[in-house]
Amino acid sequence: SKIILSKYNLICLLQYTEQEKDPKFWNAWAQRTLKNALTLQELNKNKAKNLILFLGDGMGVPTVTAARILKGQLNGQNGEETQLEMDKFPFVSLSKTYNTNAQVPDSAGTATAYLCGVKANEGTVGVSAAAVRSQCNTTQGNEVTSILKWAKDAGKSVGIVTTTRVNHATPSAAYAHCVDRDWYSDNEMPAEALQAGCKDIARQLFENIPNIDVIMGGGRKYMFPKNASDIEYPNILKHSGTRKDGRNLVEEWNGRYVWNKTQLLTLNPNNVDYLLGLFEPGDMTYDLERNTESDPSLTEMVDVAIKILKKNPSGFYLLVEGGRIDHGHHEGKAKQALHEAVEMDRAIGRAGLLTSDHETLTIVTADHSHVFSFGGYTPRGNTIFGLAPMLSDVDQKPFTSILYGNGPGYKVINGARENVSTVDYKGNNYQAQAAVPLNAETHGGEDVAVFAKGPLAHLLHGVHEQNYIPHVMAYAACIGQNREHCMSSSGSAGLRPAFSIVATILSAARLLC
């Protein structure tokens, strides 16, 4: 059956290639695209009832392109012509990702930007650039609030779904104010910080913004007393509780708690208002390695989250993080990273089916990129994890299309570059070759894409600072600051922005000139 399927796929690919030889094929496709683009002249100026932010951690533009090809190839296509769900969004812009003290950023400072609306120092979450990493006494007075809080204060339901720990860098900026992203529980904090009154991130999850409606991801061990046995891995010490204060934060949760897929999928969302789902002691497993019987996928978590949140007549805000794209890249495991990106794209599609573009502003972006690339003049339809079609003209050895600028994939055998044909370069955990040896591959500093659809999505255009994103989302939903434009009796957010005094003066000055 596998041979028959392969022959069928090959025939389909050959037929598609024959089509492409005819100019009419490309002209017709372009004309269809043009007609669709012309419809965008009628801008969606509705007030956004719902807000969804999909954050692909480390999902730079090369990762988006490679994930697109992988998605197509998983469906038996060449891949290049495939559309990701995010590709279908009508508006695309670029985001400048630098931190206030870093040209190439980290996930904490960037999260503060796209969630709290202000740029910040690397390693800090929910605090301004006046706060210094690891210095507890710089926290007070420098806290900044997030769009999740703005939405909650406006009466909306709010949720966080991630494939990392729920107290990892990205989600933590939605609720915590912490000068060190690594202070997951009090166990990871220095004594002087605890004595000075700083709180760990897990504790802040339950204390800072009461009644977050939905929280799902990993990070179970940070919620339980030190050495408390984990319910899923009872005999593995590294998965045991970490808290020195003896608190059981899960017991303090005033809602439904689940820790496996069966419990999650047997819930009736109509009967659940507050849900905490912690499916692993640390980060959730890579999707390629996920136990499909016990661990929910990102798509399954998003499905349940939206069904719970959308019950609120005032709408909702949902942060969804495909967090392990980043981890795959750091480990030099491109196959893991790209499958994580494809799974996040499935979740984007599912969210689209459960909501309406008429009233839901959905944004897909990344916090930063990675030094990941693919090239080598590969032919059309070449497996994304395959070899370039030629040998190196320097060392006469083959090389994979996917490479990293640095990372753990750097290998020298007998004084020369490893011959990749002698290893399983298509394996799930193969570490692609890197130019510079590092234990962990680094982030990249280039701009990342921002895909947007729904009310006022057209405000995301051109090249913007990353901290602009939550301001657009808040403006569209009439939450946070800049709400004067929401006073229209028609209920439309409209294009009548509430200009600041400075902008008004500048406009008057132009008229006088």
N, C-alpha and C positions, 0 to 999 in steps of 0.2 A: 504493500500500500504506500510505503514511503517513496518507493521508486516511481510509482504512478503519479503521486502528488508532485514529486520533483519534475517529472516530465510535463505535467500540466502547467506548473508554474513557469517552466522554461518556455512553453508554447505561448503563454500569456505575455511574457516579457518580449518574446520575438515579435508578436503581433503589435504590441505597443510601440516597439521600435520601428516597425514598418509604417505605422500611422505617422510617426514623427518625421518621416522623410517627406511628407506632403506639407507644403507651406500652408494649405488650408487648415490643417490641424492647429497650428500655432496661431494663425490669424483669428480663427473662430474662438479659441480659448481666450485670447487677448480681448476680443470684442465682448465676450461674456463678462470678463473682469471689469471692463470699462463701464458696461451698463450697471453693474453692481456698484461701482465707485460713484457713478452719477447720482445714485439714490442717497448717498451720504451727504448730499448738499442740503437735505432736509435734516437738520441736526436734532438730536434727541435732547430737548431742553426740560424734560420732566424732572421733578424732584425725586431723588433716589431714596426709595423706601429702604432698600437693602444694600449693603456694602460687602463685597467679598474681595479679599486680597490673597492671591496665591503667590507664595514666595518660594522660588526654587533656589535653595541655598547653593551658591557657587555655579548657578546656571548661566554662564556667559553665552554669548552668541555662538561660538563654536560648538558648545554643548547642545544648544537648541537645534542647530543644523544637523549634528550627528544623531540626536535623538529622533529627529524627523525621518532620517534615512533608516534608522533602526526600526521605527514604528512601521514603515512601509515594508521593510524586509521581513518583519515578523508576520506580515499579512501576505507574503509571497510576491511582493512587488519589487521593482528596482530600488525604490526608496526615495530617490531624490525628488520625485514629483509629488510625493505624499504631502498631505496637509495635517499638521498638528491641530488640535483644537484651538490652541492659542494663535495659530496662523490665521484663523478665520476671524479674529477680532479686527474691527475696521480701523482702529487707530493705534499707531505704533510710534513711540518716541525713544529717546535715549536718556539714561540717568547717569550722572557723574557720581561716582561712588566713594571718592576719597573721604577719609576721616579728618577731623580738624588737626590732628597731629600725625597723619599717615597718608602718604601718597597711594600706597597699596593698602586697602582697608582690611579690617576684620569684621566678623559678623555681628559683634555687639554694637560698635559705633554706628554701623550702617543700619541696624535695626532701630536704634534710637532715631535715626534720620527719617526712615520711611514709616515709622509708627508714631513718633512724638513730634515730628515736624521741625526738629533742630538737629544740626550736625553735632557730633560729639567726638570725644577721644576714643581711640581703640581700647577694647577691653572693658568699657563701661556701658551700663544699660540704664536708660531712664533718668539720666542726669546730664546736665549741660557740659560744655567743654571747660567750665570752671572747675569741675571735679577731676581729681587726679587718680589714676588707676591704683587700686590697693590702699589708698589713703582714706581711711574711714572718716576722718574729721573733715573731709572735703565734700561729704554727702549732703549734709543739712543745708538747706537754702538753695541748693542747686538741682533739686528734683524737677523733672519735667513730666507732664502727663501725656498719655497716649490717646490715639483715636478710639481705642477700645473703651477707655474711660469716658471720653466725650460722648460716645454712643450710649453707654450705660446711663450716664447722667441725663441723656435726652429721652430715656424710657425704652430704648431698644434692648433686645436680647443680644448677648455677645458670646462668642465662642472662640476657642483656640484648638486647632487640630494640627498635630505634628508627628513626624516619624522619628524625631529625636526625643530626648528627655523634655518634658513639659517645662522644665526649669533651665533649658539650654538658652544660648544667647538670643536667638530670634524670638521665641515666645516670651522670654522674660522681660524684654523691653516693653511689652504690652501692659505689664502690671507692676514691675519691680523698679526700684531706684537703688542701684547697687554699683559701687565703684570697682567691683571685680566680678566679671562674668563667671569665674570659677568657684564662687562661693555658693555652690549648689545647696549644701546644708551647713549647719553649724560645724560639722566635722571637717569641712574644707576651709574654715575660716581661722585666721590667726587669733590667738587669745586676746591680743590688744584690741582687735576690731570688735570682738564680742563685748569686751569690757567697756568699750566706748559707746556701745549701744547700737551698732550696726546689726542688721538682720540678714539672715541667709535668704536666698532667693525662693526656696521651697516654702518657707514660712510666709514670705510676702505674697506668694500666690494665693494663699487662703485669707490673708489679713488686709491687704491693701485695697482691693476692690471687692467688697462683699458680693456674693451671689453672681459670680461669673457663671453663666448658664450651662456652658458645655466646655469641658476640658478633656482632651484625649491625646494620648501619646505614650511615651515611655517615662522612666524616672521613678519607678515605684520605691526603690530602696531609700530615696532621700526623704520619704514621708514617714518612715518607721523608726522606732528606737534602735540604737546601735546594737548590732548582732541579733536583732529579731529575725527569725528565719523567714525566707521568702516563700510565699504560698506555692509558687510554680517550681522553684528550684531550692527545695528545703535543705539540701545537703551541700550547697555550694556557698562557701563563706563570702566570696566576693559579691554575691547578690544579696547578702543580708542587709538589714537596715543600717543606716549611718548616723542617725540623729543622737547627739550627745545630751540634748535636753530632755530626752525620754518621751517626747511628744509623739503621738500617733495622729498625724494630720488627716489620715483617711477617716479615722473615727470621728474627727471633728467636722468632717464634711456633712453638710445638711442636705444631702440629696442622694440620688442613686449612684452606687459605685459598682463598676464591673472591671474584671481583669482578664477576660478572654473573649474570643470571637463569639462563641455560643451565647454567652450572657449578653453581649452587645446586640447581636442580630435577633435575639428573641424578645428584646424590649419592644413595647408598643410606644412609639414616640408621642402618641396622644396622651399617654398617661405619665410621661416623664417631663418635668420642667427643668430639673438640674441634674446633669450627668457628669460624673468623673470616671474616666476610663484610663487605667494605667496598665499597659499590656506587657511591659518588660521592666526589669529592675533598672536597666540603663536605657540606652537608645533602643528603638525597635530594630529588628533584624532587617537586613537588606531584602528587598522584595524577591530577588532571585533565590534567596535561602529561607524565605518565610515559610513557616509551618501553616499551610492553608487551612488546617483543621482548627488550630488554636489561636492564631494571630490574624486580626483583621487587616485588610489592605487599606491604603490611604483612601481609595475610592469608597470603600465600605464605611469608613469612619466619617467621611464627608457626607455621605448619603444620610446617615443617622443624624449627624449634627444639624444639617439644614432642615430636616423634617421636624426636629425639636424647636429650632430657633424660629422657623417661619410661622409658628402658631401665634407669635406676638403681632397684633394688628399694627403696632408702630414700626415693625420691621426689625432688622438685625444687622450686626456687624460680625463677620467671620474671618479670622486669620487662619490660613492653611499653609503649612510649611512642608515642602518636600525637602526635608533637611539632610537626607543622607546622600543626595547628589554630591554634596560637598565632601562627605566622608570618603566616598568612593574615589574621588579625585585626589584627596590628600594621600590616600593609600596607593595611588598609581593604578587603581583598578577601574579602568575606563568602562568595562562591561557592567560592573555594578552601578557606577554612576549613571550611565545612559539608561539602564533599565529602570532606575529610580525616576529619571526624568520622564520616561514613557508612562510610568504609573501615575505620576502627577498629572500628566496630560489627560489620562483617563478620568481622573478625579475632576478635572476642569470640565470635561464633557458631561460628567454626571451632574455637576452643579448647574450647568446650562440647562439640562432637562428639567431640573427641579425649580428653576426660577425663570423670570421673564426679563428680557433686556429692556422692556418698557419701564420697569421700576427698580431694576437691580444693576448697580454699577459694579462691574467685575474687572479687576486689574491683575495681570500676571507679570511678575518681574523677578529679578534676582537681586541679592544684596551685593554681590561681587562676582568676578569671573575667576578662572584658574589658568595656569600656564599649560593648558590642554590644547592640542591642535590635531588636525588630520589633513594629510596632503599626499604628495608623492605621485601625482598624475595618474591616480587610480581610474580605471575605466568605469563607465556607467554600470550601476548595479553591483559593483564590487562590494562584498560584504564589508560592513563598516569596521569590522574587527580583523580584516584581512591584510594581506601584504601589498605593498606597492608593486607595480608591474616590472620593476627593474631592480638590478643589484646596485649597491653603492659603487660609484666609479672610483672610490678611494680605497675601501677595504674589501670590495668584491663580495659583500655579504648582503642577504636580503634584509629588508626592514619593513615594519608594519606601517600602515598609513597613519595610525594614531601614535602620537609621541607626546612627551611632556618636556617642558623646558628645564625642569628639575624634579627631583623626587627619588623614591626608593627603587625605581626601575633601572637606575644606572648600574650596569654590571660589566665587569672586565674579567674575561677568562683567558688565562695565560698571556696577560698583557694586551689583549685585544678585545674589541666589542663582541659581546655574545652573539652567536649565530642563532637568530630567532627560529630558524627552521628546525632546530634540535629541541625545542620546547613547545608546549601546548599554548600557543599565543591566542587561541580562541577560548581558553578556559575562563570560567567565571572570575577567578582571582588572579589571573595573569597581570603582572605589573608591567605596563608598557615602558619601553626604554626611555630614559631621561638623559638630558645633556649634562646635568650637574648632579652629583650624588647628595641626597638629603634623606633623612629618615622619614620626613613627611613633605610632600609636594606643597608648594605655596599658592596663595591666591594670585590672581592677575589683576592689574590695575586699570584695564580699559573700561569704557562705558558699557553698561548693560542695557538690554532692551526692556521697554515697558509696553505691554499690550493692554488695550483698554476697550471695553464695550459697555453700552448702557448710558444712562443719563449723564450728560456733560462729559462724556469720555473724550470729546474733541479737545478738551482743555489739556490733555496730555499729548503734546505735539512737540516737534523739534528736540532740542537738547536742554535738559533741566538739571538743576541740583536735585539730589535724591530726596532731600527733605521737603520738596515741593509736593510729593505724592499724597501724604495725608491731608494737606491743605485742600487739594482738589477734591478728595473724597468727602471731607467734612463740608465743603462748600456745596457739593452736589446734594448732600443729605440734609443740609440746614442744621448742622450740629457744630459745636465748637464756636470759633469766632467767625466773623463775616456772615451774619445771618440776616442783615437788613434786606437783602435781595429776596428773602423768603416771604415777605409780607404780601406778595401778590395774591389777590383774591382768587385767581384762577388755579392756585396750587402749583403753578409751574415755577421751577427755580429760575427759569428765564435767563436772558442775557443782560440783565440789568444789575451788574455787580455793584456792591456797596463800596464806592471808591473811598479811599482814605483821604484825609485832609490834604496830605502831600500831593496825591494824584490830582485832586481837584485844583489845587494851586497851579500845578504844572500845566493842566489843561487850559486854565484861564490865561496863563502866561503865553501859551501858544497862540491863543486868539488875539491877544494884545499885539503880538509880533506880526 
